[in-house]
Amino acid sequence: MMSDKEIQARLDELPDWQYDGVHIHKSFVFGDFSEAFAFLTRVALIAEKLNHHPDWSGVYNKVTLKLRTHDADGITDKDFNFARRVELL
């Protein structure tokens, strides 16, 4: 598990990701529902490949991802690795 200071330093590498004291998170806005759903599908493939699953929500054209390593009860390298892969989509 990372300290708050380590988390904040690592967030500098990820545009628009934030830390709320529990999760690192980011919201994505798309042109319409279909684009948002396609993004969620690609995120699901990342989650399965990494065996690391985000908390997520989708409302029409907006998707919010929240990452936290539940087994570690905090933020770990797994979360940052996941976020980096999402940024490549």
ZIWOSUL-V640853 format. One record per residue. SS is DSSP state (a for helix, b for strand, c for the rest). PHI is phi in whole degrees, -180 to 180 (* if undefined). OMEGA is omega in whole degrees, -180 to 180 (NA if undefined). Layout:
# ZIWOSUL-V640853
ss;phi;omega
SS;PHI;OMEGA
SS;PHI;OMEGA
This chain:
# ZIWOSUL-V640853
ss;phi;omega
c;*;-178
c;-94;174
c;-77;177
a;-58;-180
a;-65;178
a;-63;180
a;-62;-179
a;-61;178
a;-64;-179
a;-70;179
a;-65;177
c;-60;-179
c;-85;-173
c;-122;-178
c;-61;173
c;70;173
c;-81;-178
b;-131;178
b;-122;-178
c;-108;-178
c;95;179
c;-128;-177
c;-124;158
b;-95;-173
b;-151;177
b;-155;174
b;-108;-180
b;-122;179
b;-117;-177
c;-120;-178
c;-68;-179
c;-163;-178
a;-62;-178
a;-61;178
a;-65;179
a;-65;180
a;-66;178
a;-62;177
a;-61;179
a;-60;178
a;-63;179
a;-66;177
a;-64;179
a;-61;178
a;-65;176
a;-62;-178
a;-59;-180
a;-67;-180
a;-63;-178
a;-88;-173
c;51;-179
c;-145;-168
c;-115;-178
c;-80;162
b;-84;-179
b;-144;173
b;-143;178
b;-137;176
b;-131;-177
c;50;-175
c;-109;-178
b;-119;177
b;-122;175
b;-117;177
b;-111;175
b;-125;-177
b;-118;178
c;-165;178
b;-89;-174
a;-62;-180
a;-61;-179
a;-95;-178
c;56;179
b;176;-179
c;-92;180
c;-135;176
a;-57;179
a;-56;-178
a;-69;179
a;-70;176
a;-62;178
a;-61;-178
a;-60;178
a;-61;179
a;-65;177
a;-63;-180
a;-63;179
c;-81;-179
c;-68;NA
